[in-house]
């Protein structure tokens, strides 16, 4: 039982680790643009981490390397939170919910992704960017969202249990 709950608490760390791997794939593509494995890695993670990473990289002063280090530290910090949840109530709550917002943002944007100005042809679709990606179903994105969502539920239950016993 404890191993299952520990695994649930690792969902946000997994999301941060996958985000840092996505940045690594960007760096690999920069160095080896003709590598099939670099393209495969990038295109596998792109539908899942495109929105959160591009939002992170849009923050002034955050470059690719600093974002990768920041995400790796967040992943390592999440492992520490999962090992000692009784010491890190608020930090675990914030850590898990930031990951939930990032993965939820990805799934929300995946529902409206299209190429170009399609609102002239199909008015029910919203105006989007020019990247046409098959984002409507991503098993990795769905798995990440569910695992992070369950970690958030664990945080809420731990807080409720703590307030009931106080």
HURA-V827726 format. One record per pair of residues at least 6 apart in sequence whose C-alpha atoms are under 7 Angstrom apart, sorted by the first residue. I is the first residue (numbers start at 0). GAP is how many residues later the second one is. Records with the same first field share a line. If there is no record, write none. Layout:
BEGIN
I->GAP + GAP
END
This chain:
BEGIN
5->76
7->139 + 142 + 143
8->73 + 142
9->68 + 69 + 72
10->133 + 136 + 137 + 140
11->66 + 84 + 87 + 136
12->62 + 65 + 66
13->61
14->84 + 129
15->55 + 56 + 58 + 59
16->54 + 55 + 58
18->30 + 34 + 52
19->48 + 51 + 52
21->20 + 23
22->41 + 45
24->13 + 16 + 17
25->16
27->10
28->9 + 10
46->88
47->58 + 92 + 93
48->57
50->55
51->50
56->6 + 7
80->7 + 11
91->63
92->59 + 62
95->52 + 55 + 56
96->55
98->49
99->45 + 48 + 49
102->42
103->41
109->25 + 26
110->25
111->13 + 14
112->15 + 19 + 22
113->14 + 15 + 17 + 18
114->13 + 14 + 15 + 16 + 17
115->12 + 13 + 14
116->10
117->7 + 9
118->6 + 7 + 8
END
